[in-house]
Amino acid sequence: MFRRSFTYFFFDWDGCLADTLPIWHGVYQDLLRRWGIQADDRAIARELFNDWAGPARFGIRDVKEFAREVQQGLAEHVKEMGLNARAAQTLRELRGRGARCAILTASRRHLVLPVLEREGIAESVDLLLTLDEVPGYKPDPAIVFRALELLGAPPSEAILVGDSSKDLQTAANAGIASVLYFPPGNARYYELEELRRYGPDHVIRDLRRLLRLAPTAAPGRRRDGSRPGHGGASPGSAL
């Protein structure tokens, strides 16, 4: 049951706001075959999603070249990348209630920003931090600490929303609350009960459930979350 409200919502990108796991999976599957390796869906998710050390466990010796080919493959599909159900609506409503929204991802900026702009939600994002701004990977909490610093957010008022064990570990390592987002499509890649073992504070299947954790609409804000005379924040900046 939701009993606390939060002002700062930190979102993972791939598999959370963005419906990109099938694209990542396809790119990995094609590359593994090219490298002469067979793997099922769960093995790809377990070893490669959110873990750049994974290729070595598959016996890939040139990990840097593999990573380069992954990025190249993803770039070829950027026009196909879209949002998960109700992601845009949820971001807009959170901003309308006075919440601040950030995207914290290990994806590259050029894979995220075009989608935000195409979907018309760049103005609903106060801060975008990618691998280009914060080198390193979850569960290293550095990206959360950077977001807290840039937004001036007390940890007790921040919550991280993600779809993977790495997201939940990152929140725990940073000392903030967490939400596991587990839409039906993610069952292809993850086991819900396994993810529950990482102790998320909440588990949701619909992003709009996050509105129960948001404050009521802040005085002086429009429903789109901006203040009169001000637009939303540009991704990569903090108001």
C-alpha positions as CSV (number, residue, x, y, z in Angstrom):
1,M,0.0,0.0,0.0
2,F,1.4,3.4,-0.9
3,R,1.7,5.7,2.1
4,R,4.6,8.1,1.3
5,S,4.8,10.8,-1.3
6,F,8.0,11.7,-3.2
7,T,9.0,14.9,-5.0
8,Y,11.8,13.5,-7.2
9,F,11.2,10.6,-9.5
10,F,14.3,9.0,-11.1
11,F,13.5,6.8,-14.0
12,D,15.6,4.1,-15.7
13,W,15.2,4.3,-19.5
14,D,15.5,0.9,-21.3
15,G,12.7,-1.4,-20.3
16,C,11.2,1.2,-18.0
17,L,10.1,4.4,-19.7
18,A,11.3,3.1,-23.1
19,D,10.0,-0.1,-24.7
20,T,13.4,-1.0,-26.0
21,L,14.2,-4.4,-24.5
22,P,13.1,-6.2,-27.7
23,I,15.5,-4.1,-29.6
24,W,18.4,-4.7,-27.2
25,H,17.6,-8.4,-27.3
26,G,17.5,-8.5,-31.1
27,V,20.9,-6.7,-31.3
28,Y,22.5,-9.0,-28.8
29,Q,21.1,-12.1,-30.4
30,D,22.3,-11.1,-33.9
31,L,25.8,-10.2,-32.6
32,L,26.1,-13.4,-30.6
33,R,25.2,-15.5,-33.6
34,R,27.8,-13.5,-35.7
35,W,30.3,-14.4,-33.0
36,G,29.2,-18.1,-33.1
37,I,27.4,-18.1,-29.8
38,Q,23.8,-19.4,-29.1
39,A,21.9,-18.1,-26.1
40,D,18.2,-18.1,-25.1
41,D,16.2,-15.0,-24.0
42,R,16.7,-15.4,-20.3
43,A,20.5,-16.0,-20.7
44,I,20.8,-12.8,-22.8
45,A,18.9,-10.8,-20.3
46,R,20.7,-12.3,-17.3
47,E,24.2,-11.9,-18.7
48,L,24.0,-9.0,-21.0
49,F,21.2,-6.6,-20.0
50,N,22.7,-3.9,-17.7
51,D,26.0,-5.6,-17.4
52,W,28.9,-4.8,-19.7
53,A,31.0,-7.5,-18.1
54,G,28.6,-10.1,-19.5
55,P,30.2,-10.6,-23.0
56,A,33.3,-12.0,-21.4
57,R,31.2,-14.6,-19.6
58,F,30.0,-15.7,-23.1
59,G,33.7,-16.2,-24.1
60,I,34.0,-13.0,-26.1
61,R,37.6,-11.9,-26.0
62,D,37.3,-8.5,-27.6
63,V,34.7,-6.9,-25.3
64,K,35.4,-3.4,-26.5
65,E,34.7,-4.4,-30.1
66,F,31.5,-6.2,-29.0
67,A,30.3,-3.1,-27.1
68,R,31.1,-0.9,-30.2
69,E,29.0,-3.2,-32.4
70,V,26.2,-3.2,-29.8
71,Q,26.1,0.6,-29.9
72,Q,26.2,0.6,-33.7
73,G,23.3,-1.9,-33.8
74,L,21.2,0.2,-31.4
75,A,21.8,3.3,-33.4
76,E,20.4,1.6,-36.5
77,H,17.1,1.1,-34.6
78,V,16.7,4.4,-32.9
79,K,13.8,5.4,-35.1
80,E,12.0,2.3,-33.9
81,M,12.4,3.1,-30.3
82,G,9.3,4.2,-28.4
83,L,7.8,4.5,-25.0
84,N,6.1,2.0,-22.7
85,A,2.4,2.3,-22.2
86,R,1.3,5.5,-20.4
87,A,4.9,6.7,-19.9
88,A,4.4,10.1,-21.5
89,Q,1.1,10.6,-19.7
90,T,2.6,9.7,-16.4
91,L,5.6,12.1,-16.8
92,R,3.3,14.9,-17.7
93,E,1.0,14.3,-14.7
94,L,3.9,14.0,-12.3
95,R,5.2,17.3,-13.5
96,G,1.7,18.7,-13.2
97,R,1.6,17.7,-9.5
98,G,4.9,19.5,-8.8
99,A,7.2,16.5,-9.0
100,R,10.6,16.6,-10.6
101,C,11.5,13.9,-13.2
102,A,14.9,12.6,-14.2
103,I,16.1,9.9,-16.5
104,L,19.2,8.0,-15.3
105,T,20.6,5.6,-17.8
106,A,23.7,3.8,-19.0
107,S,22.5,4.3,-22.6
108,R,24.2,6.9,-24.8
109,R,22.6,10.3,-25.1
110,H,22.1,10.0,-28.8
111,L,19.9,6.9,-28.3
112,V,17.6,8.7,-25.8
113,L,17.2,12.4,-26.7
114,P,15.7,11.8,-30.2
115,V,13.0,9.5,-28.6
116,L,12.1,12.2,-26.0
117,E,11.8,14.8,-28.7
118,R,9.8,12.6,-31.1
119,E,7.4,11.6,-28.4
120,G,7.0,15.2,-27.2
121,I,8.1,14.7,-23.6
122,A,11.5,16.4,-23.5
123,E,9.7,19.3,-21.7
124,S,8.5,16.9,-19.0
125,V,12.0,15.8,-18.1
126,D,14.0,18.0,-15.6
127,L,17.2,16.1,-16.0
128,L,18.7,13.6,-18.3
129,L,21.9,11.8,-17.3
130,T,23.4,9.2,-19.6
131,L,26.7,7.3,-19.8
132,D,28.1,10.3,-21.6
133,E,27.7,12.5,-18.5
134,V,28.3,9.9,-15.8
135,P,30.7,7.1,-16.8
136,G,30.1,3.9,-15.0
137,Y,27.3,1.4,-14.7
138,K,24.6,0.5,-12.2
139,P,24.6,-0.7,-9.5
140,D,27.2,2.0,-8.9
141,P,25.1,4.8,-7.3
142,A,27.2,7.6,-8.8
143,I,24.5,8.6,-11.3
144,V,21.9,8.8,-8.5
145,F,24.2,11.0,-6.4
146,R,24.8,13.2,-9.3
147,A,21.1,13.6,-9.9
148,L,20.5,14.4,-6.2
149,E,23.2,17.0,-6.4
150,L,22.0,18.7,-9.6
151,L,18.3,18.8,-8.5
152,G,19.1,19.7,-4.9
153,A,17.1,16.7,-3.8
154,P,17.1,15.2,-0.3
155,P,17.5,11.4,-0.6
156,S,14.4,10.9,1.5
157,E,12.3,12.7,-1.2
158,A,13.6,10.7,-4.1
159,I,12.6,7.4,-5.5
160,L,14.1,5.3,-8.4
161,V,11.8,3.5,-10.9
162,G,13.4,0.7,-12.8
163,D,12.8,-2.7,-14.3
164,S,15.9,-4.7,-13.4
165,S,17.9,-6.0,-10.4
166,K,20.6,-3.4,-11.2
167,D,18.1,-0.6,-10.8
168,L,17.0,-1.9,-7.4
169,Q,20.6,-2.4,-6.3
170,T,21.4,1.1,-7.4
171,A,18.6,2.6,-5.3
172,A,19.7,0.6,-2.3
173,N,23.3,1.6,-2.7
174,A,22.2,5.2,-2.9
175,G,20.0,5.0,0.1
176,I,16.8,6.0,-1.7
177,A,13.4,4.2,-2.2
178,S,12.7,2.1,-5.2
179,V,9.9,0.9,-7.5
180,L,10.0,-2.2,-9.6
181,Y,8.2,-1.7,-12.9
182,F,7.2,-5.1,-14.3
183,P,4.9,-4.8,-17.4
184,P,3.7,-8.0,-19.0
185,G,6.3,-7.9,-21.8
186,N,9.2,-8.0,-19.3
187,A,8.3,-11.5,-18.3
188,R,10.1,-12.7,-21.4
189,Y,13.4,-11.5,-19.9
190,Y,13.0,-11.4,-16.1
191,E,11.5,-13.5,-13.3
192,L,9.3,-11.4,-11.1
193,E,10.0,-13.4,-7.9
194,E,13.7,-13.2,-8.5
195,L,13.5,-9.4,-8.8
196,R,11.3,-9.2,-5.6
197,R,14.3,-10.6,-3.7
198,Y,16.1,-7.3,-4.2
199,G,13.6,-5.6,-2.0
200,P,11.8,-3.0,-4.0
201,D,9.6,-0.7,-1.9
202,H,6.8,-1.0,-4.5
203,V,6.0,-3.2,-7.5
204,I,3.8,-1.9,-10.3
205,R,2.7,-3.1,-13.7
206,D,1.2,0.3,-14.8
207,L,3.3,3.5,-14.7
208,R,0.3,5.5,-13.7
209,R,0.4,3.8,-10.3
210,L,3.3,6.2,-9.6
211,L,0.8,9.0,-9.3
212,R,-0.2,7.5,-5.9
213,L,3.3,8.4,-4.8
214,A,3.3,11.9,-6.1
215,P,2.4,15.1,-4.2
216,T,-0.8,16.9,-5.0
217,A,-0.6,19.6,-7.7
218,A,1.7,22.4,-6.6
219,P,0.3,26.0,-6.5
220,G,1.5,28.1,-9.4
221,R,2.0,25.1,-11.8
222,R,0.2,24.3,-14.9
223,R,-1.1,20.8,-15.5
224,D,2.0,20.2,-17.8
225,G,4.2,20.8,-14.8
226,S,5.7,24.1,-15.9
227,R,5.4,27.4,-14.0
228,P,3.7,30.3,-15.7
229,G,6.3,32.0,-17.9
230,H,8.6,29.0,-17.8
231,G,9.0,26.0,-20.0
232,G,10.0,22.6,-18.8
233,A,13.6,21.9,-18.2
234,S,15.8,20.9,-21.1
235,P,17.2,17.3,-20.7
236,G,20.7,17.5,-19.3
237,S,19.9,20.6,-17.2
238,A,18.4,21.2,-13.8
239,L,16.1,24.0,-13.0
